[in-house]
Amino acid sequence: MTGADDPARPAVGPQSFRDAMAQLASPVTVVTTLDAAGRRHGFTAGSVVSVSLDPPLVMVGIALTSSCHTAMAAAAEFCVSILAEDQRAVAKRCATHGADRFAGGEFAAWDGTGVPYLPDAKVVLRCRTTDVVRAGDHDLVLGTPVEIRTGDPAKPPLLWYRRDFHTPTPTTPALA
Ligand SMILES: Cc1cc2nc3c(=O)[nH]c(=O)nc-3n(C[C@H](O)[C@H](O)[C@H](O)COP(=O)(O)O)c2cc1C
């Protein structure tokens, strides 16, 4: 067997894969947790997916090389803050290597657990980790939401599309 059909060889190169996936609009969230020493960790995450309704499960993909990986893979719980259009600054900071992600003062500590989250997000899910599954150079962290905090559902979302932040232009009145 030779060429593109060789199962031992990736069928597409990394650049064409990146270019193709740049056409897939993704949400912009900030995923946060605490490590065993109580230190805060957070990163901008687009790979957040609703994977099951019964039981409710969300999945977050995290790169094995991420500075948050050790904390996320070991965390008993984490928060997913789903960002609104006016949260680009914190989204950029939480995607910047070496930045102090908590320097802007936007984060609060969840009552009772202390896990950081963004109170101005559209929605925040506090999740209990149920599984961590290795997938290539990422871990898929699965969690069940145990509490949901709803912000302003009418605020337009922040999206990532073609390597940049975007806000959809509403064509119909917001429903909620
Ligand atoms: C819009 C957007 C979405 C991202 N989604 C993810 C993601 O789902 N998983 C991940 O591990 N990194 C993701 N990143 C990258 C991390 O936010 C970023 O690489 C990381 O926080 C850099 O910090 P580090 O050097 O401390 O790892 C995303 C970045 C951006 C701008």
The ligand as an SDF file (V2000), in Angstrom:
LIG
                    3D

 31 33  0  0  0  0  0  0  0  0999 V2000
  -10.3650   30.8040   20.0510 C   0  0  0  0  0  0  0  0  0  0  0  0
   -9.3810   29.8720   20.7060 C   0  0  0  0  0  0  0  0  0  0  0  0
   -9.7750   28.5960   21.0690 C   0  0  0  0  0  0  0  0  0  0  0  0
   -8.8870   27.7200   21.6880 C   0  0  0  0  0  0  0  0  0  0  0  0
   -9.3070   26.4570   22.0260 N   0  0  0  0  0  0  0  0  0  0  0  0
   -8.4710   25.6300   22.6810 C   0  0  0  0  0  0  0  0  0  0  0  0
   -8.9120   24.3490   23.0990 C   0  0  0  0  0  0  0  0  0  0  0  0
  -10.0700   23.9660   22.8880 O   0  0  0  0  0  0  0  0  0  0  0  0
   -8.0380   23.5490   23.7630 N   0  0  0  0  0  0  0  0  0  0  0  0
   -6.7490   23.9420   24.0330 C   0  0  0  0  0  0  0  0  0  0  0  0
   -6.0010   23.1710   24.6360 O   0  0  0  0  0  0  0  0  0  0  0  0
   -6.2950   25.1620   23.6360 N   0  0  0  0  0  0  0  0  0  0  0  0
   -7.1360   26.0050   22.9840 C   0  0  0  0  0  0  0  0  0  0  0  0
   -6.7070   27.2350   22.6040 N   0  0  0  0  0  0  0  0  0  0  0  0
   -5.3540   27.6260   22.8980 C   0  0  0  0  0  0  0  0  0  0  0  0
   -5.2090   28.0360   24.3210 C   0  0  0  0  0  0  0  0  0  0  0  0
   -6.1190   28.9880   24.7880 O   0  0  0  0  0  0  0  0  0  0  0  0
   -3.7780   28.5970   24.4100 C   0  0  0  0  0  0  0  0  0  0  0  0
   -2.9180   27.9040   23.5810 O   0  0  0  0  0  0  0  0  0  0  0  0
   -3.1740   28.3770   25.6360 C   0  0  0  0  0  0  0  0  0  0  0  0
   -3.9740   28.8610   26.6750 O   0  0  0  0  0  0  0  0  0  0  0  0
   -1.7890   29.0620   25.6010 C   0  0  0  0  0  0  0  0  0  0  0  0
   -1.3120   28.9990   26.8440 O   0  0  0  0  0  0  0  0  0  0  0  0
   -0.2140   27.9730   27.3550 P   0  0  0  0  0  0  0  0  0  0  0  0
    0.9780   28.3220   26.5710 O   0  0  0  0  0  0  0  0  0  0  0  0
   -0.1760   28.3460   28.7750 O   0  0  0  0  0  0  0  0  0  0  0  0
   -0.6840   26.5920   27.1210 O   0  0  0  0  0  0  0  0  0  0  0  0
   -7.5700   28.1330   21.9630 C   0  0  0  0  0  0  0  0  0  0  0  0
   -7.1600   29.4310   21.6200 C   0  0  0  0  0  0  0  0  0  0  0  0
   -8.0590   30.2930   20.9920 C   0  0  0  0  0  0  0  0  0  0  0  0
   -7.6250   31.6890   20.6290 C   0  0  0  0  0  0  0  0  0  0  0  0
  1  2  1  0
  2  3  1  0
  2 30  2  0
  3  4  2  0
  4  5  1  0
  4 28  1  0
  5  6  2  0
  6  7  1  0
  6 13  1  0
  7  8  2  0
  7  9  1  0
  9 10  1  0
 10 11  2  0
 10 12  1  0
 12 13  2  0
 13 14  1  0
 14 15  1  0
 14 28  1  0
 15 16  1  0
 16 17  1  0
 16 18  1  0
 18 19  1  0
 18 20  1  0
 20 21  1  0
 20 22  1  0
 22 23  1  0
 23 24  1  0
 24 25  2  0
 24 26  1  0
 24 27  1  0
 28 29  2  0
 29 30  1  0
 30 31  1  0
M  END
$$$$
